[in-house]
């Protein structure tokens, strides 16, 4: 399943995630943001269970914004998993 999430409060504008039927992350793509950092985060997530990545990245803050690209990815994964359950 492919899910697209519009970010809030970050330099990246959008995150697209692909989850398999077991909620294992197959692909992550950020639109915008710090290119090297978002590529690194995306590569580290591939092959891992979505819930594991949510637990690791939820609450990461970028310069006092209250969120970050990794935090927004955790939100995208939560929504994607909820969609997949429907």
Residue frames as a rotation matrix with the C-alpha (Angstrom) as fourth column:
UNK 1
0.581 0.814 0.000 0.00
0.814 -0.581 0.000 0.00
0.000 0.000 -1.000 0.00
UNK 2
-0.568 -0.701 0.431 1.25
0.695 -0.690 -0.205 3.47
0.441 0.183 0.879 -0.89
UNK 3
0.515 0.698 -0.498 0.28
0.855 -0.463 0.235 6.35
-0.067 -0.546 -0.835 1.40
UNK 4
-0.341 -0.572 0.746 1.00
0.584 -0.751 -0.309 10.05
0.737 0.330 0.590 0.89
UNK 5
0.353 0.344 -0.870 1.11
0.923 -0.277 0.265 12.41
-0.150 -0.897 -0.415 3.87
UNK 6
0.352 -0.185 0.918 1.23
0.265 -0.921 -0.287 16.24
0.898 0.344 -0.275 3.79
UNK 7
-0.304 -0.588 -0.749 3.67
0.890 0.105 -0.444 17.36
0.339 -0.802 0.491 6.49
UNK 8
0.762 0.523 0.382 3.05
0.293 -0.805 0.516 20.17
0.577 -0.281 -0.767 8.95
UNK 9
0.946 -0.317 0.071 5.68
-0.246 -0.554 0.796 22.41
-0.213 -0.770 -0.601 10.52
UNK 10
0.236 -0.901 0.364 8.71
0.364 0.430 0.827 21.09
-0.901 -0.063 0.429 8.62
UNK 11
-0.323 -0.467 -0.823 10.81
-0.622 -0.551 0.557 21.99
-0.713 0.692 -0.113 5.60
UNK 12
-0.981 0.078 0.177 9.67
0.178 0.725 0.665 18.83
-0.077 0.684 -0.725 3.85
UNK 13
-0.579 0.799 -0.163 6.24
-0.815 -0.574 0.081 19.19
-0.029 0.179 0.983 2.28
UNK 14
0.578 0.778 -0.246 5.19
-0.803 0.597 0.003 15.60
0.149 0.195 0.969 1.74
UNK 15
-0.572 -0.669 0.475 6.12
-0.704 0.698 0.134 12.03
-0.421 -0.257 -0.870 2.65
UNK 16
0.420 0.630 -0.653 5.19
-0.828 0.561 0.008 8.97
0.372 0.537 0.757 0.63
UNK 17
-0.460 -0.527 0.715 5.49
-0.774 0.632 -0.033 5.55
-0.434 -0.569 -0.699 2.29
UNK 18
0.087 0.424 -0.901 4.97
-0.679 0.687 0.258 2.04
0.729 0.589 0.348 0.96
UNK 19
-0.330 -0.102 0.938 3.95
-0.845 0.476 -0.245 -0.65
-0.422 -0.874 -0.243 3.46
UNK 20
-0.756 0.138 -0.639 3.49
-0.274 0.821 0.501 -4.34
0.594 0.554 -0.583 2.74
UNK 21
0.191 0.953 -0.234 0.59
-0.161 0.266 0.951 -6.38
0.968 -0.144 0.204 4.16
UNK 22
0.332 -0.153 -0.931 2.56
0.845 0.487 0.221 -6.92
0.420 -0.860 0.291 7.40
UNK 23
0.995 0.091 0.030 3.27
0.076 -0.942 0.327 -3.18
0.058 -0.323 -0.945 7.87
UNK 24
0.148 -0.989 -0.010 6.91
0.716 0.100 0.691 -3.59
-0.682 -0.109 0.723 6.91
UNK 25
0.528 0.004 -0.849 8.26
-0.304 -0.933 -0.194 -0.41
-0.793 0.361 -0.491 5.30
UNK 26
0.472 -0.291 0.832 9.20
0.771 0.594 -0.229 -0.98
-0.428 0.750 0.504 1.65
UNK 27
-0.313 -0.522 0.794 9.97
0.809 -0.584 -0.065 2.59
0.497 0.622 0.605 0.61
UNK 28
0.398 0.381 -0.834 9.99
0.703 -0.711 0.011 6.14
-0.589 -0.591 -0.551 2.01
UNK 29
-0.333 -0.478 0.813 10.30
0.855 -0.517 0.046 9.34
0.398 0.710 0.581 -0.02
UNK 30
0.022 0.252 -0.967 10.38
0.628 -0.757 -0.183 12.89
-0.778 -0.603 -0.175 1.30
UNK 31
0.265 0.069 0.962 9.50
0.827 -0.528 -0.190 15.87
0.495 0.846 -0.198 -0.89
UNK 32
0.501 -0.204 0.841 11.61
-0.291 -0.955 -0.058 18.82
0.815 -0.216 -0.538 0.26
UNK 33
0.981 -0.182 0.074 13.54
-0.037 0.198 0.980 19.05
-0.193 -0.963 0.187 3.48
UNK 34
0.193 -0.980 -0.049 17.26
-0.859 -0.193 0.474 18.51
-0.473 -0.050 -0.879 4.03
UNK 35
0.528 0.170 -0.832 18.02
-0.759 0.534 -0.373 16.15
0.381 0.828 0.411 1.18
UNK 36
-0.404 -0.777 -0.482 20.84
-0.424 0.626 -0.655 14.17
0.811 -0.060 -0.582 2.76
UNK 37
-0.824 0.111 0.556 19.11
-0.534 0.177 -0.827 13.81
-0.190 -0.978 -0.086 6.11
UNK 38
0.195 0.977 0.089 15.76
-0.849 0.214 -0.483 12.77
-0.491 0.018 0.871 4.67
UNK 39
0.346 -0.152 -0.926 17.44
-0.666 0.655 -0.357 10.24
0.661 0.740 0.126 2.36
UNK 40
-0.716 -0.694 -0.070 19.32
-0.404 0.493 -0.770 8.81
0.569 -0.524 -0.634 5.34
UNK 41
-0.524 0.620 0.584 16.20
-0.669 0.125 -0.733 8.52
-0.527 -0.775 0.349 7.48
UNK 42
0.452 0.750 -0.482 14.32
-0.886 0.315 -0.340 6.93
-0.103 0.581 0.807 4.58
UNK 43
0.037 -0.518 -0.854 17.02
-0.549 0.704 -0.451 4.31
0.835 0.485 -0.258 3.94
UNK 44
-0.868 -0.400 0.295 17.28
-0.444 0.358 -0.822 3.41
0.223 -0.844 -0.488 7.61
UNK 45
-0.254 0.877 0.408 13.53
-0.801 0.046 -0.597 2.73
-0.542 -0.479 0.690 7.76
UNK 46
0.224 0.373 -0.900 13.23
-0.889 0.456 -0.032 0.34
0.398 0.808 0.434 4.81
UNK 47
-0.257 -0.245 -0.935 12.76
-0.111 0.968 -0.224 -3.26
0.960 0.046 -0.276 5.91
UNK 48
-0.992 -0.106 -0.071 11.66
0.065 0.066 -0.996 -2.39
0.111 -0.992 -0.059 9.44
UNK 49
-0.230 0.957 -0.178 8.18
0.959 0.254 0.128 -2.72
0.168 -0.141 -0.976 10.97
UNK 50
-0.060 0.289 0.956 6.28
0.256 -0.921 0.294 0.56
0.965 0.262 -0.019 10.87
UNK 51
0.886 0.461 -0.047 5.51
0.152 -0.192 0.970 0.41
0.438 -0.866 -0.240 14.61
UNK 52
0.348 -0.852 -0.390 9.21
0.907 0.202 0.368 0.07
-0.235 -0.482 0.844 15.45
UNK 53
-0.520 -0.534 0.667 10.01
0.728 -0.685 0.020 3.18
0.446 0.496 0.745 13.40
UNK 54
0.354 0.725 0.591 7.10
0.125 -0.663 0.738 5.09
0.927 -0.188 -0.325 14.96
UNK 55
0.876 -0.020 -0.482 8.41
0.480 0.138 0.866 4.25
0.049 -0.990 0.130 18.44
UNK 56
-0.034 -0.995 -0.099 11.92
0.975 -0.055 0.217 5.44
-0.222 -0.089 0.971 17.51
UNK 57
-0.676 -0.350 0.649 11.04
0.634 -0.725 0.269 8.66
0.376 0.593 0.712 15.68
UNK 58
0.376 0.908 0.183 7.93
0.624 -0.394 0.675 9.98
0.685 -0.140 -0.715 17.42
UNK 59
0.883 0.104 -0.457 8.63
0.433 -0.557 0.709 13.21
-0.181 -0.824 -0.537 19.27
UNK 60
-0.203 -0.973 0.111 11.94
0.945 -0.165 0.283 14.10
-0.257 0.162 0.953 17.59
UNK 61
0.740 0.462 -0.490 12.12
0.410 -0.886 -0.216 17.91
-0.533 -0.042 -0.845 17.57
UNK 62
-0.015 -0.714 0.700 13.89
0.969 -0.184 -0.166 20.18
0.247 0.676 0.694 15.06
UNK 63
-0.788 -0.482 0.384 15.05
0.410 -0.875 -0.256 23.52
0.459 -0.044 0.887 16.47
UNK 64
-0.866 0.432 -0.253 12.13
0.086 -0.371 -0.925 23.97
-0.493 -0.822 0.284 18.85
UNK 65
-0.733 0.607 -0.308 9.43
-0.567 -0.294 0.770 23.52
0.377 0.738 0.559 16.18
UNK 66
-0.133 0.687 0.714 7.67
-0.799 0.351 -0.487 20.81
-0.586 -0.636 0.502 18.16
UNK 67
0.843 0.318 0.434 8.12
-0.003 0.810 -0.587 18.41
-0.538 0.493 0.683 15.26
UNK 68
-0.258 -0.914 -0.312 10.66
-0.600 -0.102 0.794 17.34
-0.757 0.392 -0.522 12.66
UNK 69
-0.098 0.169 -0.981 10.85
-0.934 0.325 0.149 15.35
0.344 0.931 0.126 9.44
UNK 70
-0.859 -0.209 -0.468 11.38
-0.084 0.958 -0.274 12.10
0.506 -0.196 -0.840 11.42
UNK 71
-0.773 0.634 0.022 8.45
-0.025 0.004 -1.000 12.98
-0.634 -0.773 0.013 13.72
UNK 72
-0.066 0.757 -0.650 6.28
-0.893 -0.336 -0.300 13.71
-0.446 0.560 0.698 10.69
UNK 73
-0.484 -0.156 -0.861 7.29
-0.615 0.761 0.208 10.32
0.622 0.630 -0.464 9.25
UNK 74
-0.986 0.156 -0.060 6.03
0.152 0.680 -0.717 8.67
-0.071 -0.716 -0.694 12.44
UNK 75
-0.350 0.906 -0.237 2.70
-0.385 -0.370 -0.845 10.45
-0.854 -0.205 0.479 11.98
UNK 76
-0.116 0.244 -0.963 2.55
-0.990 0.052 0.133 9.39
0.083 0.968 0.235 8.31
UNK 77
-0.801 -0.252 -0.544 3.19
-0.258 0.964 -0.066 5.77
0.541 0.088 -0.837 9.30
UNK 78
-0.816 0.570 0.095 0.45
0.035 0.213 -0.976 5.87
-0.577 -0.793 -0.194 11.96
UNK 79
-0.033 0.838 -0.545 -2.04
-0.727 -0.394 -0.562 7.13
-0.686 0.378 0.622 9.40
UNK 80
-0.305 -0.144 -0.941 -0.90
-0.867 0.451 0.212 4.61
0.394 0.881 -0.262 6.78
UNK 81
-0.984 -0.075 -0.163 -1.34
0.000 0.910 -0.414 1.75
0.179 -0.407 -0.896 9.23
UNK 82
-0.515 0.856 -0.036 -4.81
-0.142 -0.127 -0.982 2.99
-0.845 -0.501 0.187 10.16
UNK 83
0.024 0.482 -0.876 -5.75
-0.962 -0.227 -0.152 3.14
-0.272 0.847 0.458 6.47
UNK 84
-0.624 -0.370 -0.689 -4.42
-0.601 0.790 0.120 -0.37
0.500 0.489 -0.715 5.90
UNK 85
-0.945 0.276 0.173 -6.63
0.037 0.618 -0.785 -1.73
-0.324 -0.736 -0.595 8.70
UNK 86
-0.230 0.921 -0.316 -9.79
-0.654 -0.386 -0.650 -0.47
-0.721 0.057 0.691 7.00
